[in-house]
Amino acid sequence: MSLKSQNDHQEEIVDFSDEKARTASTLSHQATPLPILDGGYDAWATMIGGWLILACTFGYCNSFGVFQDYYTRHEAHSPSQISWIGSTQVFFLVFLGYPAGKLLDAGYFRPAIVTGSAIYIFSLFMLSIANPSQYYQIFLAQGVGLGVGSGLLYTPAIAVQAHHWKSRRAFAMGSITTGTAFGGIILPIVLNQLFQSIGFAWAVRASAFVVLFSLAASCLLMKSRQQPDMPSPSDAPREARVSFVALLTDVPYMIATLSYFLISWGLFFPFFYLQLYAVLHGIDTKLAFYTITIMNAASLPGRVLPSMLADRFGPLNIMIPMCFVSGILIFAMLGVQTVAATVVFAVLYGIFSGGFFSLLGACISAFSKDYSELGVRLGFVFFLSAFGPLAGTPIDGALLQGDAFTWWKSIVFSGCALLLGTSLLAVARYMLVARKGTRRL
C-alpha cells in the first residue's frame, strides 16, 4: 500500500472515530434524566391536571351509589346486576393501570391520557342516549366504556406526580386525590337533582359536557419528565429492576399487592350501597340523597392530612391504622338505623377510607427504587387488585337478595375482607423495614 493510501485510510479512521464520539456525546446529553425540582410551573400544572382527571374519573366511580339507587328503584334490575356495572367500571380503572403505567415509564404519557380522555368522553355521551331499562346498553357504556377510558387516565395521573416532587411526594400524590372527593361531592348532588328535574338522559349529558372541558384542560396542563428511550435516574439498567419476574419475586411488594386486593374487596361497599341502605331504613330521601356527598366531603381531610403526615412519618405507617378503622366502621353499620347515626357513619367512613386512596401511590413508592419504575409498580398493583372491586360489590349485592335485604351478610363480608387486607399490609411493612433498615415507611 502506498504512503498516500495509508494516510487516507488513517484519516478515514480518525474521522469515523470523531463521528462516533460526537454521536455518543450527543446521545448522552439528550438521555440525561431531568432532576426532580420539588416545584415549579410544570409541577403545579401537572398537579392541577391530575386533580381534574381524578375528579372526572374516580369521582364518577365514587358517585355510583346514585346510579345504584336509581337503577334499583326505577328499572327493576337486581342489586347484584346493577353493582356489576359499577364494579366493572372500577375494575377497568385499576386493571389497566399496568399497561398505562408502562406507557408512562416508556415516555408515552401524553398519548395515553389523550386516548383515555377521548374514550371516556365518548362513553359518557353514549350513556346519555342509552335506555336505562336495557341492561346491556348501560353496562357497555358505563361499565366497560367509562372503565377503559378512566383506566388509561388514572394511574398515569397519579404516578406522573413523582416526576416533579421528591421531598413532598406523598403530599403531592395525596393532594390530587382530593379531586376524587370533590367529584364525589358535586356529582351526587347534581345527578340526584337533575334525574328528578330533567330526566336521566340530559342529567348524564350535562355532566358529560363538564367532563369534556375538564379533561381537555388536563391534557394541556400535564407534563411528564420521562421521554421515550430516556434512561432511569439510577445507574442500574431499568429492565433489571422492573421486569415482570422482578415484580413477582419481590415478596414484600407482592404481599402488599394481595393486601390491596382484599382491602378493595370490602372498601367500596358503602360507596355503592349507603344511599340505598339509608332509603330502605326509612331515612328521609332528602337526606339519603346526600349520604354519598357527605361521605365524599368528609374524605377531603381524610386525604390531605394523612398525606401531610406521611411525608414525616411514612405512608405505610399512616395507611395501616386508617384502613383498620375503616374495617371497624363497616361492622358499625349494623347499628346505623337513625338519621344521626347515618350522618356520623358517612363522616367517619369518608375520613378514614380517604386515607387509603390518598396514600396508595406513596405507599407503592416505598417499594420502588426511583420514580422511573413507579408507573409500572403502581400499575401492577392496580392490575392484580382490580379483581377486588370487580367481585366485591356484586357479592355484596348477591348477599342482599331475598324477600328482605339481609344487610348483615354483606357488612360482615366487607368488614372481614378489609381487616384481613390490613393485616397483610402490616406484614409487608414489617418485611420492608427489615430490608431498608428504617421504620419511616
C-alpha positions in Angstrom: 0.0 0.0 0.0 1.3 3.5 -0.9 2.1 6.1 1.7 -0.7 8.3 0.4 -3.3 5.5 0.6 -2.2 4.7 4.2 -2.6 8.4 5.2 -6.1 8.5 3.5 -7.1 5.3 5.4 -5.9 6.7 8.7 -7.8 10.0 8.1 -11.0 7.9 7.5 -10.5 6.1 10.8 -9.9 9.3 12.6 -13.0 10.9 11.0 -15.1 7.8 11.9 -13.9 7.8 15.5 -14.6 11.5 15.8 -18.1 11.0 14.5 -18.7 8.2 16.9 -17.5 10.3 19.8 -19.7 13.2 18.8 -22.7 10.9 18.4 -22.1 9.3 21.8 -21.7 12.7 23.4 -25.0 13.9 21.8 -26.9 10.8 22.9 -25.5 11.0 26.4 -26.6 14.7 26.7 -30.1 14.0 25.3 -30.6 11.0 27.5 -29.6 12.6 30.8 -32.6 12.3 33.1 -34.1 15.6 34.3 -33.6 16.4 38.0 -36.6 16.5 40.3 -37.2 20.1 41.3 -39.9 19.8 44.0 -42.0 22.5 42.5 -42.1 24.9 39.6 -44.8 25.7 37.0 -44.8 22.2 35.4 -45.1 20.5 38.8 -48.1 22.6 39.9 -49.8 22.5 36.4 -49.4 18.7 36.5 -51.0 18.6 39.9 -54.0 20.6 38.7 -54.4 18.4 35.6 -54.2 15.3 37.7 -56.8 16.7 40.1 -59.2 17.3 37.3 -58.7 13.8 35.9 -59.4 12.2 39.3 -62.5 14.4 39.8 -63.9 13.2 36.5 -62.9 9.5 36.7 -62.8 8.2 40.2 -65.1 11.0 41.3 -67.7 9.4 39.0 -67.0 5.9 40.4 -67.5 7.2 43.9 -70.8 8.6 42.8 -72.1 5.2 41.6 -74.3 4.9 44.7 -76.6 7.4 42.9 -76.9 5.1 39.9 -77.2 2.0 42.1 -80.2 3.6 43.9 -81.8 5.0 40.6 -81.5 1.7 38.6 -82.7 -0.4 41.5 -85.8 1.6 42.3 -86.7 2.6 38.7 -85.6 0.0 36.3 -86.3 -3.3 38.1 -82.8 -4.6 37.9 -81.5 -6.6 40.9 -78.9 -5.0 43.2 -76.3 -7.6 42.1 -76.8 -7.0 38.4 -76.5 -3.2 38.9 -73.4 -3.4 41.1 -71.7 -5.3 38.2 -71.9 -2.1 36.2 -70.1 0.0 38.8 -67.7 -2.8 39.8 -66.7 -3.3 36.1 -66.1 0.4 35.8 -63.8 0.3 38.9 -62.2 -2.9 37.6 -61.1 -1.4 34.3 -60.0 1.8 36.0 -57.4 -0.1 38.1 -56.9 -3.2 35.8 -55.5 -1.1 33.0 -53.1 0.5 35.5 -50.2 -1.8 34.4 -50.3 -1.1 30.7 -51.0 2.6 31.4 -48.1 2.7 33.8 -45.8 1.0 31.2 -46.8 3.7 28.7 -45.9 6.4 31.3 -42.5 4.9 32.1 -41.8 4.4 28.4 -42.3 8.1 27.7 -45.8 7.9 26.1 -47.7 9.8 28.8 -49.5 12.2 26.6 -50.8 9.7 24.0 -52.1 7.6 27.0 -54.1 10.5 28.6 -55.4 11.9 25.2 -56.6 8.4 24.2 -58.2 7.8 27.6 -59.9 11.1 27.6 -61.4 10.5 24.1 -62.7 7.1 25.1 -64.1 8.4 28.4 -66.0 11.4 26.9 -67.4 9.3 24.1 -68.7 6.6 26.5 -70.3 9.2 28.8 -72.2 10.7 25.8 -73.2 7.1 24.8 -74.6 6.6 28.3 -76.7 9.7 28.0 -78.5 8.1 25.0 -78.7 4.6 26.5 -82.0 3.2 27.7 -81.6 2.5 31.5 -84.1 -0.3 31.2 -81.8 -2.1 28.7 -79.1 -3.6 30.9 -76.6 -4.3 28.1 -76.6 -0.7 27.0 -75.8 0.9 30.3 -73.3 -2.0 31.1 -71.3 -1.4 27.9 -71.4 2.4 28.1 -70.9 2.9 31.9 -69.2 -0.3 33.0 -66.9 -1.0 30.0 -66.5 2.3 28.2 -66.1 4.6 31.2 -63.9 2.0 32.8 -61.5 1.6 29.9 -61.2 5.4 29.4 -60.5 6.0 33.1 -58.1 3.1 33.2 -55.8 4.9 30.7 -56.0 8.1 32.8 -56.0 7.2 36.5 -52.6 5.5 37.0 -50.5 8.0 34.9 -52.3 10.9 36.5 -51.1 9.8 39.9 -47.7 8.3 39.1 -46.5 11.3 37.0 -46.6 13.5 40.1 -43.4 11.6 41.2 -41.6 13.1 38.2 -41.9 16.6 39.8 -41.8 16.0 43.5 -39.4 14.3 45.9 -39.4 15.5 49.5 -43.1 16.3 49.3 -44.1 13.4 47.1 -46.7 11.9 49.4 -48.3 15.3 49.9 -48.4 15.9 46.1 -49.8 12.5 45.2 -52.3 12.6 48.0 -53.4 16.1 47.3 -54.6 15.3 43.8 -56.8 12.6 45.2 -58.9 15.3 46.7 -60.2 15.7 43.2 -61.9 12.3 43.7 -63.6 13.6 46.8 -64.6 16.8 45.1 -66.2 14.9 42.2 -67.9 12.6 44.7 -69.3 15.7 46.5 -70.6 17.6 43.4 -71.8 14.8 41.1 -74.2 13.0 43.5 -75.9 16.3 44.3 -76.1 17.4 40.7 -77.2 14.0 39.3 -79.9 13.4 42.0 -81.4 16.8 41.3 -81.2 16.5 37.6 -82.6 13.0 37.5 -85.7 14.4 39.1 -85.9 17.6 37.1 -84.8 16.9 33.5 -84.5 13.1 33.4 -81.7 10.6 33.1 -80.6 11.4 29.6 -80.0 15.1 30.0 -78.6 14.7 33.5 -75.8 12.5 32.2 -75.4 14.7 29.1 -74.9 17.8 31.3 -72.2 16.0 33.3 -70.5 14.9 30.1 -70.0 18.4 28.9 -68.4 19.4 32.2 -66.1 16.3 31.9 -65.2 17.3 28.3 -63.9 20.7 29.3 -62.1 19.3 32.4 -60.3 16.5 30.6 -59.3 18.8 27.7 -57.7 21.2 30.2 -55.9 18.4 32.0 -54.3 17.2 28.7 -53.0 20.7 28.1 -51.7 21.2 31.7 -50.0 17.9 32.5 -46.4 17.1 31.6 -44.1 14.0 32.0 -40.4 14.3 32.6 -39.8 10.8 31.2 -39.3 10.7 27.4 -39.1 7.7 25.0 -35.7 5.9 25.3 -34.6 8.1 28.3 -32.7 6.0 30.9 -33.9 5.8 34.5 -32.3 8.1 37.1 -30.4 5.3 38.8 -27.4 3.6 37.3 -28.9 0.1 37.3 -30.5 -1.0 34.0 -34.2 -0.4 34.1 -35.0 -3.8 32.6 -33.3 -5.5 35.5 -35.5 -3.6 38.0 -39.0 -3.5 36.6 -39.3 -6.8 34.7 -42.4 -8.9 35.3 -40.3 -11.6 37.0 -38.6 -9.0 39.3 -42.1 -7.8 40.5 -43.3 -11.4 41.2 -40.2 -12.2 43.2 -40.4 -9.1 45.4 -42.1 -10.8 48.3 -43.0 -7.7 50.4 -44.3 -6.0 47.3 -46.4 -9.0 46.3 -47.9 -9.3 49.9 -48.8 -5.6 49.7 -50.4 -6.2 46.4 -52.5 -9.0 47.8 -53.5 -6.8 50.8 -54.7 -4.1 48.4 -56.8 -6.7 46.6 -58.5 -7.7 49.9 -58.9 -4.1 51.1 -60.6 -3.1 47.8 -62.8 -6.2 48.1 -64.6 -4.6 51.0 -63.8 -0.9 50.9 -66.3 0.1 48.2 -69.4 -1.3 49.9 -70.6 2.0 51.5 -69.8 3.9 48.3 -72.2 1.7 46.3 -74.9 0.9 48.9 -75.1 3.6 51.6 -77.7 5.7 49.8 -79.9 2.6 49.2 -79.3 1.4 52.7 -80.5 4.8 54.1 -83.6 4.9 51.9 -84.6 1.3 52.8 -84.1 2.0 56.5 -86.6 4.8 56.5 -84.3 7.8 56.3 -85.9 10.8 54.5 -84.9 10.8 50.9 -83.9 14.4 51.1 -81.1 13.4 53.4 -80.5 9.9 52.0 -79.6 11.5 48.6 -76.8 13.4 50.3 -75.2 10.5 52.1 -72.7 9.8 49.3 -71.9 13.5 49.2 -71.4 13.7 52.9 -69.0 10.7 52.8 -67.0 12.2 49.9 -66.9 15.6 51.6 -65.6 14.1 54.8 -62.9 12.3 52.8 -61.3 15.6 51.9 -59.5 16.0 55.2 -59.0 12.2 55.2 -57.0 12.6 52.0 -55.0 15.8 52.8 -54.0 15.3 56.4 -52.7 11.8 56.1 -50.7 12.8 53.1 -49.0 15.6 55.1 -48.3 13.2 57.9 -46.9 10.6 55.5 -44.1 12.8 54.4 -42.9 12.9 58.0 -43.8 9.5 59.4 -44.0 7.3 56.3 -47.1 6.4 54.2 -47.4 2.8 55.3 -47.3 3.9 59.0 -50.3 6.1 58.3 -52.3 3.9 55.9 -52.4 0.8 58.1 -54.4 2.4 61.0 -56.6 4.3 58.5 -57.6 1.0 56.9 -58.0 -0.8 60.2 -60.5 1.8 61.4 -62.4 1.7 58.1 -62.9 -2.0 58.6 -64.2 -1.5 62.1 -66.6 1.2 60.8 -68.1 -1.2 58.3 -69.1 -3.5 61.1 -70.6 -0.4 62.9 -73.1 -0.2 60.0 -75.0 -2.9 61.8 -76.1 -0.3 64.3 -76.9 2.5 61.9 -80.6 3.0 61.9 -81.2 6.7 62.6 -80.5 10.0 60.8 -77.8 11.0 63.3 -76.1 7.6 63.0 -76.2 7.7 59.2 -74.5 11.1 59.1 -71.9 10.2 61.7 -71.1 7.0 59.8 -70.8 8.8 56.5 -68.4 11.4 58.0 -66.2 8.9 59.8 -66.0 6.4 56.9 -65.2 9.2 54.5 -62.4 10.4 56.6 -60.7 7.1 57.2 -61.3 5.5 53.8 -59.9 8.6 52.2 -56.5 7.7 53.6 -56.4 4.6 51.5 -57.0 6.4 48.2 -54.6 9.3 49.0 -51.7 7.2 50.3 -51.8 4.3 47.8 -49.4 5.9 45.4 -47.0 7.0 48.1 -47.0 3.5 49.7 -46.1 1.9 46.4 -43.3 4.4 46.0 -41.8 2.9 49.2 -41.2 -0.3 47.3 -39.7 1.5 44.3 -36.0 2.4 43.7 -36.7 5.6 41.8 -39.6 7.4 40.0 -38.9 5.7 36.6 -40.4 2.4 37.9 -43.2 3.8 39.9 -45.7 3.7 37.0 -45.1 0.0 36.5 -45.2 -0.9 40.1 -48.3 1.2 40.8 -50.0 -0.2 37.6 -49.1 -3.8 38.5 -50.8 -3.3 41.9 -53.9 -2.0 40.2 -53.7 -4.8 37.6 -53.9 -7.5 40.2 -56.0 -5.8 42.9 -58.6 -4.8 40.2 -60.4 -8.1 40.8 -61.3 -7.0 44.3 -63.8 -4.3 43.4 -64.9 -6.3 40.4 -66.2 -9.1 42.5 -66.7 -7.4 45.9 -69.8 -5.3 45.4 -71.6 -7.9 43.2 -71.0 -10.4 46.0 -72.5 -7.8 48.4 -75.5 -7.5 46.1 -75.9 -11.3 45.9 -75.8 -11.5 49.7 -78.6 -8.8 49.9 -81.0 -10.7 47.6 -84.1 -12.3 49.0 -87.6 -11.3 50.2 -85.9 -8.8 52.6 -82.5 -7.2 52.2 -80.2 -9.1 54.6 -77.6 -6.4 55.2 -75.6 -8.1 57.9 -74.2 -10.7 55.4 -72.8 -8.0 53.2 -71.5 -6.0 56.1 -69.7 -9.0 57.7 -68.2 -10.0 54.3 -66.9 -6.5 53.5 -65.6 -5.8 57.0 -63.7 -9.1 57.2 -62.1 -8.6 53.8 -60.9 -5.1 54.8 -59.4 -6.2 58.1 -57.7 -9.2 56.6 -56.1 -7.0 53.9 -54.9 -4.5 56.6 -53.2 -7.3 58.5 -51.3 -8.4 55.4 -50.3 -4.8 54.7 -48.8 -4.7 58.2 -46.8 -7.9 57.4 -45.5 -6.3 54.2 -44.4 -3.2 56.1 -42.6 -5.4 58.7 -40.6 -7.1 55.9 -39.8 -3.8 54.2 -38.5 -2.4 57.5 -36.1 -5.3 57.7 -35.0 -4.7 54.1 -34.4 -1.0 54.3 -33.4 -0.7 57.9 -35.8 2.1 58.7 -39.2 2.3 60.3 -40.1 5.5 58.4 -42.1 3.8 55.7 
